[in-house]
Amino acid sequence: MISSFHSLLTMSAMRCGWENWDEQDGGEVLRLHSVLHPGYILVSQERDHFRIVPDIPGVKLSAQYITPDCLDAFLTSLAKQVGDDCHDMPPVVAEDDGVPPTQTEALAQQRLGQARYRAALMALWNGACALTGVDIPELLRASHAKPWSDASDRERLDPFNGLLLEVRFDQLFDQGLISFNDDGIMMTSVRLSTDHCRRLGITPNMRLRFIRPAHLPYLAWHRERVFRDRNA
């Protein structure tokens, strides 16, 4: 598969709810899959089209030939159709003799929730870091402003409860070393020196690409409960 097509496909997959992939037949076929549902999508390149063959239990779809400009719309539509058709199917959970069934089910549900949350953030931020605009999926993390352990079920899946961030900023945000005010401008902890900021690529008045009213309660919670604005 030509590398430009490979790159286009994997980035589109991440934006549209297919967060995992692996190569088949020496890289000629890319297999997309997700923890959201069972099954796979097999994708190969044929001239200037993608040939997409769903292999998903309970979903009857023939091979489709999609142009690159229609790829996002098709993968999003397919993810929704698969979600609807497989709504009553239990998630596939790997067997683990060391984990009781109830705990296994809980872990599976947590993975499902986290995958949905990431997909929602990828869609909200158009597959790019909320701060820098970097659009390499492997470098992006779905950060929570109000952590999973403190959030309600609804808050855990709310895409406004967090940000899509590069790994370095995800860790800084998670550890309370940065936060954001109601205008989206970055706030830095007293624990970060000027030299730390320089080395981390933090510049004065660095701000989120956009901010919505629904972000504000979560960012306020993060500033009050997580952000380290004073020396510990």
N, C-alpha and C positions, 0 to 999 in steps of 0.2 A: 504494500500500500504506500503510495507516495506520501512523504513526510508531511507536506502541507495539508493533505486530506486527513491524515492521522491526527494532526494537531487540531484542525477544525472540528473533527468529530469528537475528540475527547473533551474539548472545551464546551462544545454544545451539550454533550451528555451531562456534564457537571451542572450546567445551568438548568437542565430540564428534568432532573430527578433520577438520572442513571449514574450514581456516584462511583461505581466500580467498573473496571474493564480489564481484560487480558487479551493477549494476542493468540490466534489460532493459525495453523497452517503456515508457519514461518512468517507471520505478520501480515499475510494476505487477507485475513479475516480478523475483525475486532469483535470481541464478545462483550456486550454491555450487560450489566446486571445491577441489582439493587437489593438492599435489605428490606425494602418496603413491600416486596412481593416475590413469589417464586418465579423461576424461569429466566430466560435470557433473550437478548436481541443479537442476532448475528449480522454484522455489517461488512460488506466488501465494496471495493471501488470498481466501477465499470465505466470507463471513460470519464465523463464529467458528471456522473451521477453516483449516489450511494445506493447499493442494493441492500435492503433491510428485510430480514426474515425473522419475525418473532417466533420464539420457541417457548411459549408460556402456557402452563396447564390451565385449561378452562377458557382460553382466549383463542378464537379461530380467526386468524388473519393470514392472508396470502402475502407473498413477497411484494415489496413496494420499491419503486425507483424514485428517489428523491434528489432534487438539485440542492446544492449547498445553501442557496438563499431560502429554501423552505425547510431546512433541517430542524431549526429550533421549534418551529410551529408543529412539525410532525412529531418530534420526540416528546414535546409537552402534551400533545393530544393523545399519543400512545400511552404515556405514563398515566394520564387521567383515566383512559379506557381500561387499562390494566388494573388500576386501583379500584374502579367500579366493579369490574368483572370478578376480581379476586377478593372483594370486600369480606366475604365470609370464610375465606381460606385462611387457616392459621399460618403464621410465619414459620419458615423452615429454620429449625434450631439444631445446631450440631449436638450430638450426644456427648455428654460429659459425665462419667460415672461419679465424679467427685462433687457434683453440684445437684442438690435436690431438685425435683421437677418444678416445684413452685418458684424456686430461686431462678431456675433456668428460664421459666416463662417471664419472670420479672425483668431479667437481663435482656431477653428478646424484645419486650415491649419498650425498654429504655433505648435499645438500639434503633427500633423503629421510630421512636419519637425524635431522637437525635438526627436521624437521616432526614426526616420530614423537615425539621428545623433548619438544617443546612440547606436543603433544596429551596426552602422558602427564602432564606437569606441570599442565596445565589440569584434567585429571581429578582428580589427587591433591589439588590445592588448591581444587577446586570453582570454578574460573574466577576466583579472586580472589587478590590479592597476598598472599604468605605473611606479610607484615609488617603491612600496613595494612588489608587486606580490600577494597581498591578493586577493583571488578569490571568495569572498562572494558577490553575486550580489546586495543584499540589502544594502551593505555598499559602493557601488561604484556610482560615479556621473560622468556625461559627462560634463566636464569643457570646456569652450571656452576661448581661449587665446585672441582673438578679440571678444568682447561681441556681443551677438545677436543684440543689438540695434545699433551697429556701423558697422556690417558686411553686405555685399551684400548677395543676396539670395544664390549665389554659395558658398560664404564663410561660411554661416551659416550651410551648410550641409557637408562641407569639413572635413573629420575626422582628417586631419592634423592641423586644426584650433582648437587645444585643446588637452586635455589629459583625460584618464580614471583614476580617482583618488578616493581614500578613502575620506569619508566625511570630515574629518579634513583637509586634504590637499586641497580638493576642495574649502573649505571656505577660506583657507589661500591664494590660488592662485587667487580666485575670488576677494578678498579684496586687492590684491597687496602686501601681506605680504611675499610671496615667488615668485620667478620666476626662470628661467633656462637659462644658457648661451648656446652658440652654441654647446657645448660638452655635454649638458644635465645635467650639474652639477647645483645643487640647489643654488640659491642666496637668502639670507634672508634679510628682511628689517631691517633698523636700529631700528625699533619699537619693534623688537623681541630681548629680552635680552638672555643671555646665559641660564638663568633659564627658560625662556619661551621655548626655544628650547629643553631643557632637558625634560620638562614636556610634550611637544608635540611629543616627539620621533624623533626630528630632529637631525641627527648625522653629523659630519664633512664630507665633500665631498659626501654627499648623492646625487645620480644621477638617471636619468631616465634609465629604463631597456634597451632602445635603442632610437635612434633618427634618423630621416630621413631628407634629404635635404628639403622636402616639409614642414617640421615643422618650418624651420628657419625664414622665413618672419613673421610668426605669433608670434613666440616667441620674435622676435625683437620688434614687435608692442607692445606686452605685457610689455616688459621691458621699453619701451619708454613712454607708455601711462597709464599703470595700476600699475606697480611696484612702491612701495614707498621706494625708495632708499635714501631718505633724510627725516629729521624730518619735519612734516607738520607745 
